[in-house]
Amino acid sequence: MDVPLWFALIIVGWLGVKLIRPPLWLVAVLLLGGYLLADSLLAPAIDTAIK
């Protein structure tokens, strides 16, 4: 069964918010920080570190 990555991320994110109940500001900061970090000069270094 092939599940698109965006769908899996939505499901995991929804379950995380539903079960752990983090504050909404923390969710917003993490999403914005990840978005900004992905477009920074550190993105290639993070990509090689993850792989």
N, C-alpha and C positions, 0 to 999 in steps of 0.2 A: 504494500500500500504506500503510495507516494503522497506525502503531505507537503504542500508548499511551506516554505520557511516563514512567510508572513503570517500564515494561518496558525502555525505552531507557536509563534511568538505571541500572537493575540491570546491564544488559549492559556499559555503559561502565565502571561501577564494578568489576565483576568482571574485565574486561580490564585495567583500570589496576592492580588489586592483583596480578593474575597476571603482568603483564609488567614492571611497575616494582618490585614487591615492597617497598612502604613498610613501616615498622614498624607493628605493630598499634596501638600507643598513638597514633601520628599519625593513623591512620584514625579512631579513636575521638574524638580531640580535634576533628578537622575536622567529623565528623558532629554531635557535641554542640554545637560552636560555631555551625554553620549553623542547627541547630534553635533554639538560644537567640537568635540574631540575627534569625531570621525572626519571632520573637514580641516583639521589642524596639521601642522608639520610632524606631529608625533604619530599620525595614523600609520605610516609605513613601519615604524618601529614597533608599534603595538601589534600590527598584523604579523610581523615575523616572530614576535615573542609568543603569540598565541599558537602559531603553527609549529 
